[in-house]
Amino acid sequence: MPKLETIKTLERLEREMGRAGRKAEASALREARGILARSEPGLMTTGQAAMLLNVSIPTIKRMVERGTLAGAPVGGRWRVSRASVEALLRLRQTLLEFDAEAQPSPEEIQTLIHRARHSKRGKPSRATP
């Protein structure tokens, strides 16, 4: 996501300016990062992401660190890509739907049990080679 990459670049530049003793430039970059992070509709807080995904904030941070979600610390606060959260929500929904389709209903289970019992009756057992 370009905006997130821009924020990461500004953070890197801010650290470089700080190490070089250029405090005014570092401060300006920190301010710019903060403004971008707050105004970017494609980013959300870890709390917002945690609420949507029904997990804890530390879990969100671990997901970012593992690469499951796109995000980064911005001025001491973490921001998460809204698109990556929405993609994970879609993936979860797809897996739930797939799981529901793959699970036989109680009636189908009974039918399978009935067939298995009747298929064993009256047939000689076969020796396996």
C-alpha positions in Angstrom: 0.0 0.0 0.0 1.7 3.2 -1.1 0.5 5.4 1.8 1.8 2.9 4.4 5.1 2.7 2.6 5.3 6.5 2.5 4.8 6.6 6.3 7.5 4.0 6.8 9.9 6.0 4.7 9.1 9.2 6.6 9.8 7.3 9.9 13.1 6.0 8.6 14.1 9.5 7.4 13.1 10.9 10.8 15.4 8.5 12.6 18.2 9.4 10.2 17.7 13.1 10.8 17.6 12.5 14.6 20.9 10.5 14.4 22.5 13.3 12.4 21.5 15.9 15.0 19.0 17.6 12.7 16.3 18.0 15.3 14.1 20.5 13.3 14.0 18.2 10.3 13.3 15.2 12.5 10.4 17.0 14.2 9.0 18.1 10.8 9.0 14.6 9.5 7.4 13.3 12.8 4.6 15.9 12.4 4.1 15.0 8.7 3.9 11.3 9.6 1.3 11.9 12.2 -0.8 14.0 9.9 -0.6 11.4 7.1 -1.4 8.5 9.5 -4.5 10.3 10.9 -5.9 11.5 7.6 -5.3 8.4 5.6 -8.6 6.5 5.3 -6.8 3.4 4.3 -5.3 3.0 7.8 -6.8 2.1 11.1 -5.7 1.8 14.7 -4.8 -1.6 16.2 -7.9 -1.2 18.4 -10.1 -0.8 15.4 -8.5 -3.8 13.6 -8.8 -5.9 16.8 -12.5 -5.1 17.2 -13.2 -6.0 13.6 -11.3 -9.2 13.7 -12.4 -10.1 17.3 -8.8 -10.5 18.6 -6.6 -8.6 21.0 -4.4 -5.6 20.2 -1.2 -7.7 20.8 -2.5 -10.3 18.4 -2.9 -7.5 15.7 0.7 -6.4 16.3 1.9 -10.0 16.0 -0.1 -10.4 12.8 1.6 -7.3 11.4 5.1 -8.5 12.5 4.4 -11.9 10.8 3.1 -10.2 7.6 -0.5 -11.5 8.0 -1.6 -7.8 8.0 0.0 -4.8 6.5 0.9 -2.2 9.1 3.6 -0.4 10.9 4.3 1.6 14.0 3.7 5.3 13.3 5.0 7.7 15.9 4.7 5.2 18.8 1.3 4.1 17.6 0.6 1.2 15.3 -1.5 1.6 12.1 -2.9 -1.2 10.1 -4.0 -1.3 6.5 -7.8 -1.3 6.3 -7.5 -3.3 3.0 -5.5 -6.0 4.7 -8.0 -6.3 7.5 -10.9 -6.5 5.0 -9.0 -9.1 3.0 -8.6 -11.2 6.1 -12.3 -10.8 7.0 -13.2 -12.0 3.5 -10.8 -15.0 3.8 -12.4 -15.9 7.1 -15.9 -15.8 5.6 -14.9 -17.8 2.6 -13.3 -20.5 4.9 -16.4 -20.6 7.1 -18.6 -21.0 4.0 -16.4 -23.7 2.7 -16.4 -25.5 6.0 -20.2 -25.3 6.2 -20.5 -26.8 2.7 -18.0 -29.6 3.4 -19.8 -30.7 6.6 -22.6 -33.3 6.1 -25.9 -32.6 7.7 -27.2 -34.9 10.4 -29.6 -36.4 7.8 -26.8 -37.1 5.4 -24.8 -38.8 8.2 -27.7 -41.0 9.0 -28.1 -42.0 5.3 -24.4 -42.8 5.1 -24.6 -44.9 8.2 -27.7 -46.7 6.9 -26.0 -47.4 3.6 -22.8 -48.7 5.3 -24.8 -51.1 7.5 -26.8 -52.4 4.6 -23.9 -52.8 2.2 -22.2 -55.1 4.7 -25.2 -57.4 5.1 -25.4 -60.4 2.7 -22.1 -59.7 1.0 -19.2 -62.0 1.5 -16.2 -60.4 3.0 -13.3 -59.9 0.6 -9.8 -60.6 1.5 -7.5 -57.7 0.9 -4.6 -58.5 -1.4 
